[in-house]
């Protein structure tokens, strides 16, 4: 069984920075994709950033140049560095670990960007 735990959310002013971290435990196979999704009130969950085990990255257009995803395969962790945050980045952020046969999700962490 795979378990994901996110940390690092909180309240930040516009223009500020936050770093989200996600730690995975359990049986982690080498070929996978780890990523971050977010869901704002009344909106669908959307991909923010992802990184495959080969290092290929994918970012939502709205966060390109502001957010950076990184992962440490040995420690089974994925981080999301978020800079120049905007009020529209406010959402619950979820970590996802994806295998070809199944996806696993964390419980989510709230990010609020407000003055």
N, CA, C and O atoms as a MOPAC input file, in Angstrom:
PM7 MOZYME 1SCF
protein

 N      0.83500 1    -1.18200 1     0.00000 1
 C      0.00000 1     0.00000 1     0.00000 1
 C      0.88400 1     1.25100 1     0.00000 1
 O      1.93100 1     1.28200 1     0.64700 1
 N      0.45800 1     2.25800 1    -0.71800 1
 C      1.19300 1     3.50700 1    -0.81600 1
 C      0.48700 1     4.58300 1    -0.01100 1
 O     -0.73800 1     4.69600 1    -0.04900 1
 N      1.25600 1     5.36400 1     0.71000 1
 C      0.71300 1     6.44900 1     1.51900 1
 C      1.48100 1     7.72900 1     1.21100 1
 O      2.71100 1     7.72200 1     1.16400 1
 N      0.75700 1     8.82600 1     1.00200 1
 C      1.37200 1    10.10900 1     0.68100 1
 C      0.98900 1    11.13600 1     1.73100 1
 O     -0.17300 1    11.22600 1     2.12600 1
 N      1.96200 1    11.90900 1     2.18200 1
 C      1.71500 1    12.94400 1     3.17800 1
 C      2.29700 1    14.25200 1     2.67900 1
 O      3.49500 1    14.35600 1     2.41600 1
 N      1.41900 1    15.26400 1     2.55100 1
 C      1.86000 1    16.58700 1     2.11100 1
 C      2.12600 1    17.48600 1     3.31500 1
 O      1.57200 1    17.28600 1     4.39600 1
 N      2.97400 1    18.46500 1     3.10500 1
 C      3.23600 1    19.47800 1     4.12800 1
 C      3.67000 1    20.76200 1     3.43900 1
 O      4.06800 1    20.75900 1     2.27400 1
 N      3.58600 1    21.86300 1     4.18600 1
 C      4.11200 1    23.12600 1     3.69200 1
 C      3.09300 1    24.15400 1     3.25500 1
 O      3.47000 1    25.25900 1     2.86500 1
 N      1.82100 1    23.82700 1     3.30800 1
 C      0.81800 1    24.80100 1     2.93100 1
 C      0.68000 1    25.88600 1     3.98000 1
 O      1.28700 1    25.81200 1     5.04800 1
 N     -0.12800 1    26.90300 1     3.66700 1
 C     -0.35400 1    27.96900 1     4.61900 1
 C     -0.85700 1    29.22400 1     3.95400 1
 O     -1.30400 1    29.21400 1     2.80700 1
 N     -0.77500 1    30.30900 1     4.70500 1
 C     -1.21900 1    31.62900 1     4.23600 1
 C     -0.00200 1    32.45300 1     3.86700 1
 O      0.96100 1    32.52800 1     4.63100 1
 N     -0.04400 1    33.07200 1     2.69600 1
 C      1.07100 1    33.89300 1     2.23400 1
 C      0.51600 1    35.09000 1     1.49800 1
 O     -0.55800 1    35.01600 1     0.90000 1
 N      1.23500 1    36.18400 1     1.53700 1
 C      0.81500 1    37.38100 1     0.83000 1
 C      1.14100 1    37.26900 1    -0.65500 1
 O      2.05300 1    36.53600 1    -1.03800 1
 N      0.40400 1    37.98600 1    -1.48600 1
 C      0.73200 1    37.99100 1    -2.92200 1
 C      2.19200 1    38.38100 1    -3.14100 1
 O      2.71400 1    39.30100 1    -2.51100 1
 N      2.82800 1    37.65700 1    -4.04800 1
 C      4.24600 1    37.87400 1    -4.31400 1
 C      5.15800 1    37.03200 1    -3.45900 1
 O      6.36500 1    36.98100 1    -3.69800 1
 N      4.59700 1    36.36900 1    -2.46400 1
 C      5.39600 1    35.55700 1    -1.56400 1
 C      5.68200 1    34.17500 1    -2.11800 1
 O      5.33000 1    33.85500 1    -3.25400 1
 N      6.33100 1    33.35900 1    -1.29100 1
 C      6.74700 1    32.02200 1    -1.68900 1
 C      6.33100 1    30.99000 1    -0.65100 1
 O      6.21600 1    31.28800 1     0.53700 1
 N      6.11300 1    29.78500 1    -1.12200 1
 C      5.86700 1    28.63300 1    -0.27200 1
 C      6.50700 1    27.42600 1    -0.93000 1
 O      6.66000 1    27.36800 1    -2.15000 1
 N      6.87700 1    26.46300 1    -0.09600 1
 C      7.38700 1    25.19400 1    -0.61000 1
 C      6.54400 1    24.06800 1    -0.06700 1
 O      6.41300 1    23.90200 1     1.14500 1
 N      5.97300 1    23.29600 1    -0.96800 1
 C      5.20900 1    22.11700 1    -0.58700 1
 C      6.09000 1    20.88300 1    -0.71400 1
 O      6.90500 1    20.77000 1    -1.63000 1
 N      5.90800 1    19.96800 1     0.21800 1
 C      6.64000 1    18.70800 1     0.17100 1
 C      5.66300 1    17.55300 1     0.28800 1
 O      4.62700 1    17.65100 1     0.94500 1
 N      6.01800 1    16.46300 1    -0.36300 1
 C      5.19400 1    15.25600 1    -0.30800 1
 C      6.11600 1    14.06700 1    -0.09700 1
 O      7.05300 1    13.84300 1    -0.86300 1
 N      5.83300 1    13.31100 1     0.95400 1
 C      6.62000 1    12.12500 1     1.26000 1
 C      5.78900 1    10.88300 1     0.99800 1
 O      4.65200 1    10.77100 1     1.45700 1
 N      6.36500 1     9.95700 1     0.25900 1
 C      5.67900 1     8.71400 1    -0.06500 1
 C      6.25300 1     7.56800 1     0.74600 1
 O      7.45200 1     7.52300 1     1.02200 1
 N      5.39100 1     6.65000 1     1.12000 1
 C      5.83600 1     5.45400 1     1.81700 1
 C      5.12500 1     4.26300 1     1.21900 1
 O      4.07700 1     4.39900 1     0.58900 1
 N      5.71000 1     3.08200 1     1.42400 1
 C      5.12000 1     1.87900 1     0.87500 1
 C      5.90600 1     1.37100 1    -0.31200 1
 O      7.06200 1     1.74000 1    -0.51900 1
 N      5.26800 1     0.52900 1    -1.07900 1
 C      5.93100 1    -0.10100 1    -2.22200 1
 C      5.92600 1     0.85600 1    -3.40700 1
 O      4.90400 1     1.04600 1    -4.06600 1
 N      7.06600 1     1.44600 1    -3.66000 1
 C      7.20200 1     2.40600 1    -4.75000 1
 C      8.02200 1     1.78700 1    -5.86600 1
 O      9.21700 1     1.54200 1    -5.70000 1
 N      7.39900 1     1.53600 1    -6.98400 1
 C      8.11000 1     0.99600 1    -8.11800 1
 C      8.81600 1     2.11200 1    -8.85600 1
 O      8.41600 1     3.27400 1    -8.78000 1
 N      9.86400 1     1.75500 1    -9.56700 1
 C     10.75400 1     2.76300 1   -10.13200 1
 C     10.08800 1     3.60100 1   -11.22200 1
 O     10.38200 1     4.79100 1   -11.33500 1
 N      9.21500 1     3.02400 1   -12.01400 1
 C      8.59600 1     3.77200 1   -13.11800 1
 C      7.29900 1     4.39400 1   -12.62600 1
 O      6.29700 1     3.70600 1   -12.42800 1
 N      7.33500 1     5.71200 1   -12.43200 1
 C      6.15200 1     6.39500 1   -11.94000 1
 C      6.23900 1     7.88000 1   -12.26000 1
 O      7.26800 1     8.37800 1   -12.71800 1
 N      5.16900 1     8.55300 1   -12.01500 1
 C      5.11600 1    10.00800 1   -12.14400 1
 C      4.62800 1    10.58400 1   -10.83600 1
 O      3.63800 1    10.11100 1   -10.27800 1
 N      5.30400 1    11.59000 1   -10.34500 1
 C      4.87100 1    12.28400 1    -9.13600 1
 C      4.50600 1    13.70600 1    -9.51900 1
 O      5.16200 1    14.33300 1   -10.35100 1
 N      3.45200 1    14.20000 1    -8.90000 1
 C      3.02600 1    15.53300 1    -9.29200 1
 C      2.15000 1    16.19100 1    -8.26300 1
 O      1.78200 1    15.61100 1    -7.24200 1
 N      1.83100 1    17.43100 1    -8.57400 1
 C      0.97000 1    18.25000 1    -7.73000 1
 C     -0.23300 1    18.71700 1    -8.54100 1
 O     -0.10900 1    19.16600 1    -9.68100 1
 N     -1.38400 1    18.59700 1    -7.92200 1
 C     -2.63000 1    19.08400 1    -8.48100 1
 C     -3.22600 1    20.07400 1    -7.49400 1
 O     -2.83400 1    20.11500 1    -6.32800 1
 N     -4.16300 1    20.85900 1    -7.96100 1
 C     -4.85000 1    21.77200 1    -7.05900 1
 C     -6.32300 1    21.86900 1    -7.42600 1
 O     -6.73100 1    21.66000 1    -8.56800 1
 N     -7.09700 1    22.19700 1    -6.40300 1
 C     -8.53000 1    22.36300 1    -6.60300 1
 C     -9.00600 1    23.55800 1    -5.81100 1
 O     -8.93800 1    23.57300 1    -4.58200 1
 N     -9.48300 1    24.55300 1    -6.51900 1
 C    -10.05100 1    25.73700 1    -5.89800 1
 C    -11.55000 1    25.52700 1    -5.71500 1
 O    -12.14000 1    24.70100 1    -6.41100 1
 N    -12.17500 1    26.25200 1    -4.80000 1
 C    -13.61800 1    26.08700 1    -4.56200 1
 C    -14.41600 1    26.29200 1    -5.84600 1
 O    -14.24400 1    27.28600 1    -6.55200 1
 N    -15.27900 1    25.34200 1    -6.12800 1
 C    -16.13500 1    25.45400 1    -7.29600 1
 C    -15.47700 1    25.12100 1    -8.61200 1
 O    -16.08900 1    25.27100 1    -9.67000 1
 N    -14.23100 1    24.66800 1    -8.56200 1
 C    -13.50000 1    24.35900 1    -9.79500 1
 C    -13.03900 1    22.91300 1    -9.78600 1
 O    -12.98400 1    22.26400 1    -8.74100 1
 N    -12.71100 1    22.42500 1   -10.97200 1
 C    -12.20300 1    21.07000 1   -11.09000 1
 C    -10.73400 1    21.01600 1   -10.67400 1
 O    -10.00500 1    22.00500 1   -10.74900 1
 N    -10.33300 1    19.84400 1   -10.23900 1
 C     -8.92900 1    19.62900 1    -9.90300 1
 C     -8.10800 1    19.71500 1   -11.18300 1
 O     -8.49100 1    19.17200 1   -12.22000 1
 N     -6.97800 1    20.40400 1   -11.09600 1
 C     -6.14300 1    20.57600 1   -12.27300 1
 C     -4.68700 1    20.27600 1   -11.95900 1
 O     -4.23300 1    20.42400 1   -10.82500 1
 N     -3.97000 1    19.85500 1   -12.98500 1
 C     -2.54800 1    19.59100 1   -12.84600 1
 C     -1.80700 1    20.90900 1   -12.66600 1
 O     -2.03400 1    21.86700 1   -13.40400 1
 N     -0.91900 1    20.94600 1   -11.67900 1
 C     -0.03700 1    22.09400 1   -11.49500 1
 C      1.33200 1    21.78500 1   -12.09700 1
 O      1.84900 1    22.54400 1   -12.91500 1
 N      1.90200 1    20.67100 1   -11.68300 1
 C      3.21200 1    20.27800 1   -12.18800 1
 C      3.41800 1    18.79600 1   -11.92800 1
 O      2.91200 1    18.25100 1   -10.94700 1
 N      4.16100 1    18.15400 1   -12.80900 1
 C      4.46900 1    16.74400 1   -12.61500 1
 C      5.86700 1    16.45800 1   -13.12800 1
 O      6.41600 1    17.18800 1   -13.95400 1
 N      6.42700 1    15.36900 1   -12.61300 1
 C      7.74700 1    14.94900 1   -13.04200 1
 C      7.78000 1    13.42600 1   -13.08800 1
 O      7.41600 1    12.75600 1   -12.12200 1
 N      8.21700 1    12.89300 1   -14.21400 1
 C      8.31900 1    11.44500 1   -14.33400 1
 C      9.59100 1    10.96600 1   -13.64900 1
 O     10.44600 1    11.76200 1   -13.26200 1
 N      9.69800 1     9.65500 1   -13.50800 1
 C     10.90000 1     9.09100 1   -12.90400 1
 C     12.11800 1     9.31100 1   -13.79400 1
 O     13.25500 1     9.20200 1   -13.33300 1
 N     11.88400 1     9.62000 1   -15.07000 1
 C     12.98400 1     9.92300 1   -15.98900 1
 C     13.37600 1    11.39200 1   -15.94600 1
 O     14.35600 1    11.79800 1   -16.57200 1
 N     12.60600 1    12.18900 1   -15.20300 1
 C     12.92900 1    13.60100 1   -15.06500 1
 C     12.17800 1    14.53800 1   -15.99100 1
 O     12.43000 1    15.74300 1   -15.98800 1
 N     11.27000 1    14.01100 1   -16.77400 1
 C     10.47100 1    14.86100 1   -17.65500 1
 C      9.44400 1    15.63300 1   -16.83900 1
 O      8.77000 1    15.06600 1   -15.98000 1
 N      9.32900 1    16.92700 1   -17.11000 1
 C      8.41500 1    17.76800 1   -16.34700 1
 C      7.28200 1    18.30100 1   -17.22300 1
 O      7.39000 1    18.40300 1   -18.44500 1
 N      6.20000 1    18.63100 1   -16.53500 1
 C      5.03500 1    19.20200 1   -17.19400 1
 C      4.43900 1    20.22000 1   -16.23700 1
 O      4.22400 1    19.91200 1   -15.06500 1
 N      4.16900 1    21.43400 1   -16.72000 1
 C      3.63000 1    22.49600 1   -15.88300 1
 C      2.36000 1    23.07300 1   -16.50400 1
 O      2.21400 1    23.14400 1   -17.72400 1
 N      1.45100 1    23.48300 1   -15.62500 1
 C      0.29600 1    24.25600 1   -16.07400 1
 C      0.82300 1    25.59800 1   -16.58000 1
 O      1.75900 1    26.16000 1   -16.01100 1
 N      0.21800 1    26.10100 1   -17.64500 1
 C      0.71000 1    27.34800 1   -18.23700 1
 C      0.75200 1    28.48600 1   -17.22100 1
 O      1.64200 1    29.33500 1   -17.27500 1
 N     -0.19800 1    28.50800 1   -16.30300 1
 C     -0.31100 1    29.63400 1   -15.37800 1
 C      0.80200 1    29.68100 1   -14.33900 1
 O      0.98800 1    30.70300 1   -13.67800 1
 N      1.55100 1    28.57800 1   -14.18500 1
 C      2.59800 1    28.54900 1   -13.15900 1
 C      3.99500 1    28.49100 1   -13.75300 1
 O      4.98100 1    28.53100 1   -13.01600 1
 N      4.09300 1    28.40000 1   -15.05700 1
 C      5.41200 1    28.33700 1   -15.69500 1
 C      6.22000 1    29.58600 1   -15.35600 1
 O      5.73000 1    30.71100 1   -15.45300 1
 N      7.46900 1    29.35900 1   -14.95800 1
 C      8.33700 1    30.46400 1   -14.58100 1
 C      8.20100 1    30.87500 1   -13.13100 1
 O      9.01800 1    31.64400 1   -12.62600 1
 N      7.17900 1    30.37400 1   -12.45200 1
 C      6.97700 1    30.71400 1   -11.03200 1
 C      7.13700 1    29.50100 1   -10.11500 1
 O      7.66100 1    29.61900 1    -9.00800 1
 N      6.69100 1    28.35800 1   -10.57400 1
 C      6.74800 1    27.13900 1    -9.76800 1
 C      7.81200 1    26.20100 1   -10.31700 1
 O      8.06000 1    26.15900 1   -11.52200 1
 N      8.43800 1    25.44900 1    -9.41500 1
 C      9.43100 1    24.45700 1    -9.82300 1
 C      9.18700 1    23.16200 1    -9.06200 1
 O      9.10900 1    23.15200 1    -7.83400 1
 N      9.06900 1    22.08700 1    -9.80000 1
 C      8.89600 1    20.77300 1    -9.17900 1
 C     10.23600 1    20.06000 1    -9.14900 1
 O     11.04200 1    20.17100 1   -10.07200 1
 N     10.45500 1    19.32800 1    -8.07000 1
 C     11.66300 1    18.52400 1    -7.95300 1
 C     11.32600 1    17.24700 1    -7.19300 1
 O     10.35200 1    17.19600 1    -6.44200 1
 N     12.13100 1    16.23200 1    -7.39600 1
 C     11.88500 1    14.98200 1    -6.69500 1
 C     13.18900 1    14.32800 1    -6.30400 1
 O     14.22500 1    14.50400 1    -6.94500 1
 N     13.10000 1    13.56800 1    -5.22800 1
 C     14.24000 1    12.81400 1    -4.71400 1
 C     13.78900 1    11.36000 1    -4.65800 1
 O     13.07000 1    10.95500 1    -3.74500 1
 N     14.21800 1    10.58500 1    -5.64300 1
 C     13.73800 1     9.20300 1    -5.72600 1
 C     14.20600 1     8.36100 1    -4.54100 1
 O     13.47100 1     7.49500 1    -4.06500 1
 N     15.39800 1     8.60600 1    -4.07500 1
 C     15.92200 1     7.82000 1    -2.96400 1
 C     15.11500 1     8.05300 1    -1.69700 1
 O     14.89300 1     7.13400 1    -0.90900 1
 N     14.67400 1     9.30500 1    -1.50800 1
 C     13.89500 1     9.64600 1    -0.31500 1
 C     12.40100 1     9.54700 1    -0.56400 1
 O     11.60000 1     9.75700 1     0.34700 1
 N     12.01700 1     9.22300 1    -1.81500 1
 C     10.59900 1     9.09700 1    -2.17600 1
 C      9.84500 1    10.38700 1    -1.86900 1
 O      8.78400 1    10.36200 1    -1.24400 1
 N     10.39200 1    11.49400 1    -2.30600 1
 C      9.77300 1    12.78000 1    -2.03300 1
 C      9.67500 1    13.61500 1    -3.30200 1
 O     10.49400 1    13.50100 1    -4.21400 1
 N      8.64900 1    14.45500 1    -3.33000 1
 C      8.50400 1    15.42600 1    -4.39800 1
 C      8.15900 1    16.77100 1    -3.77000 1
 O      7.30400 1    16.85200 1    -2.88800 1
 N      8.82000 1    17.81200 1    -4.22300 1
 C      8.60100 1    19.15200 1    -3.70700 1
 C      8.06500 1    20.06100 1    -4.80200 1
 O      8.26200 1    19.81900 1    -5.99300 1
 N      7.38700 1    21.10700 1    -4.37100 1
 C      6.91800 1    22.13700 1    -5.28500 1
 C      7.29100 1    23.48500 1    -4.69500 1
 O      6.70900 1    23.91500 1    -3.69900 1
 N      8.25200 1    24.14600 1    -5.30300 1
 C      8.63300 1    25.48800 1    -4.89000 1
 C      7.75400 1    26.47900 1    -5.63600 1
 O      7.73700 1    26.50800 1    -6.86700 1
 N      7.02900 1    27.28300 1    -4.88500 1
 C      6.09200 1    28.23000 1    -5.47600 1
 C      6.52900 1    29.64700 1    -5.16000 1
 O      6.55100 1    30.05400 1    -3.99800 1
 N      6.87400 1    30.39000 1    -6.18500 1
 C      7.30100 1    31.77900 1    -6.03500 1
 C      6.31300 1    32.71400 1    -6.71400 1
 O      5.48800 1    32.29000 1    -7.52400 1
 N      6.41000 1    33.97600 1    -6.37600 1
 C      5.54100 1    35.00400 1    -6.98300 1
 C      4.07900 1    34.57700 1    -6.94100 1
 O      3.36800 1    34.64600 1    -7.94400 1
 N      3.65300 1    34.14300 1    -5.79100 1
 C      2.29300 1    33.61400 1    -5.65500 1
 C      1.24400 1    34.69000 1    -5.88400 1
 O      1.43400 1    35.85800 1    -5.54300 1
 N      0.13800 1    34.26500 1    -6.46700 1
 C     -0.97600 1    35.15000 1    -6.79500 1
 C     -2.22800 1    34.67500 1    -6.08400 1
 O     -2.32900 1    33.49600 1    -5.74400 1
 N     -3.18000 1    35.55900 1    -5.85200 1
 C     -4.43100 1    35.12700 1    -5.21200 1
 C     -5.10300 1    33.97400 1    -5.95100 1
 O     -5.74900 1    33.13300 1    -5.32700 1
 N     -4.95800 1    33.92900 1    -7.25100 1
 C     -5.58900 1    32.84700 1    -8.02400 1
 C     -4.89600 1    31.50400 1    -7.83900 1
 O     -5.38000 1    30.48900 1    -8.34000 1
 N     -3.77600 1    31.47900 1    -7.13100 1
 C     -3.13000 1    30.21700 1    -6.78200 1
 C     -3.76100 1    29.57900 1    -5.55100 1
 O     -3.42900 1    28.44900 1    -5.19300 1
 N     -4.66800 1    30.29900 1    -4.90700 1
 C     -5.32600 1    29.77200 1    -3.72200 1
 C     -6.11300 1    28.51700 1    -4.06100 1
 O     -6.95000 1    28.52400 1    -4.96400 1
 N     -5.84000 1    27.44100 1    -3.33200 1
 C     -6.49200 1    26.15700 1    -3.59000 1
 C     -5.99400 1    25.13700 1    -2.57300 1
 O     -5.06800 1    25.39300 1    -1.80400 1
 N     -6.62900 1    23.99000 1    -2.59300 1
 C     -6.07300 1    22.83600 1    -1.89100 1
 C     -5.15000 1    22.12300 1    -2.87600 1
 O     -5.55000 1    21.80300 1    -3.99600 1
 N     -3.94200 1    21.88500 1    -2.45800 1
 C     -2.93400 1    21.25400 1    -3.30500 1
 C     -2.78000 1    19.78800 1    -2.89600 1
 O     -2.62300 1    19.46200 1    -1.71900 1
 N     -2.83100 1    18.92200 1    -3.89700 1
 C     -2.75600 1    17.48600 1    -3.67200 1
 C     -1.52300 1    16.90900 1    -4.35200 1
 O     -1.18200 1    17.28200 1    -5.47400 1
 N     -0.87600 1    16.01300 1    -3.66700 1
 C      0.23400 1    15.26000 1    -4.22700 1
 C     -0.32300 1    13.98600 1    -4.85800 1
 O     -1.22500 1    13.35600 1    -4.30600 1
 N      0.21000 1    13.61800 1    -5.99400 1
 C     -0.19900 1    12.38900 1    -6.65800 1
 C      1.00200 1    11.57700 1    -7.07500 1
 O      1.97700 1    12.10200 1    -7.61200 1
 N      0.91300 1    10.28200 1    -6.81900 1
 C      1.91600 1     9.32500 1    -7.29300 1
 C      1.21400 1     8.41200 1    -8.27600 1
 O      0.28000 1     7.69800 1    -7.91100 1
 N      1.65500 1     8.43300 1    -9.50700 1
 C      0.98400 1     7.68000 1   -10.54400 1
 C      1.79500 1     6.54100 1   -11.10600 1
 O      2.94700 1     6.71600 1   -11.50400 1
 N      1.18900 1     5.37300 1   -11.13800 1
 C      1.74100 1     4.22000 1   -11.81600 1
 C      0.86400 1     3.93500 1   -13.03100 1
 O     -0.26800 1     4.41200 1   -13.10300 1
 N      1.37400 1     3.16700 1   -13.97700 1
 C      0.52400 1     2.86200 1   -15.14200 1
 C     -0.79700 1     2.19900 1   -14.77300 1
 O     -1.77100 1     2.30800 1   -15.51900 1
 N     -0.84500 1     1.51400 1   -13.63200 1
 C     -2.04500 1     0.77400 1   -13.27700 1
 C     -2.88400 1     1.45800 1   -12.20300 1
 O     -4.02900 1     1.05900 1   -11.98800 1
 N     -2.35400 1     2.47600 1   -11.51900 1
 C     -3.10600 1     3.08800 1   -10.42000 1
 C     -2.47800 1     4.41400 1    -9.99500 1
 O     -1.26600 1     4.61000 1   -10.09200 1
 N     -3.34100 1     5.32200 1    -9.51900 1
 C     -2.88400 1     6.58000 1    -8.95200 1
 C     -3.14900 1     6.58400 1    -7.44700 1
 O     -4.13500 1     6.02300 1    -6.96800 1
 N     -2.24700 1     7.23000 1    -6.72000 1
 C     -2.42500 1     7.42700 1    -5.28400 1
 C     -2.39600 1     8.92800 1    -4.99300 1
 O     -1.64000 1     9.68300 1    -5.60500 1
 N     -3.23100 1     9.33500 1    -4.05200 1
 C     -3.36700 1    10.74900 1    -3.72100 1
 C     -3.09200 1    10.99600 1    -2.24800 1
 O     -3.36700 1    10.15000 1    -1.39700 1
 N     -2.54100 1    12.17400 1    -1.96400 1
 C     -2.42200 1    12.61500 1    -0.59100 1
 C     -3.71700 1    13.25200 1    -0.12800 1
 O     -4.68900 1    13.33300 1    -0.88000 1
 N     -3.72000 1    13.70500 1     1.12400 1
 C     -4.93900 1    14.24200 1     1.71100 1
 C     -5.15700 1    15.71300 1     1.36400 1
 O     -6.24700 1    16.24500 1     1.57200 1
 N     -4.13400 1    16.36200 1     0.84200 1
 C     -4.25600 1    17.76200 1     0.43800 1
 C     -3.75800 1    18.72400 1     1.49100 1
 O     -3.83200 1    18.44900 1     2.68800 1
 N     -3.24500 1    19.86200 1     1.03400 1
 C     -2.80900 1    20.91300 1     1.93200 1
 C     -3.28100 1    22.25700 1     1.36900 1
 O     -3.17100 1    22.51500 1     0.17000 1
 N     -3.80100 1    23.09800 1     2.24500 1
 C     -4.39000 1    24.35700 1     1.81600 1
 C     -3.30600 1    25.40900 1     1.58700 1
 O     -2.42200 1    25.60600 1     2.42000 1
 N     -3.39500 1    26.07000 1     0.45100 1
 C     -2.55800 1    27.22900 1     0.15000 1
 C     -3.48000 1    28.41800 1    -0.07100 1
 O     -4.35100 1    28.38600 1    -0.94100 1
 N     -3.28600 1    29.46500 1     0.71900 1
 C     -4.09600 1    30.67100 1     0.60000 1
 C     -3.18000 1    31.85500 1     0.34600 1
 O     -2.26800 1    32.13300 1     1.12400 1
 N     -3.43800 1    32.54400 1    -0.74900 1
 C     -2.65400 1    33.72800 1    -1.10500 1
 C     -3.56100 1    34.93900 1    -0.95000 1
 O     -4.49300 1    35.14200 1    -1.72900 1
 N     -3.27200 1    35.73600 1     0.06500 1
 C     -4.14600 1    36.87000 1     0.36600 1
 C     -3.38000 1    37.90500 1     1.17600 1
 O     -2.49100 1    37.58200 1     1.96300 1
 N     -3.75400 1    39.15400 1     0.95600 1
 C     -3.16200 1    40.23100 1     1.74600 1
 C     -4.02500 1    40.53000 1     2.97000 1
 O     -3.69000 1    41.41100 1     3.76100 1

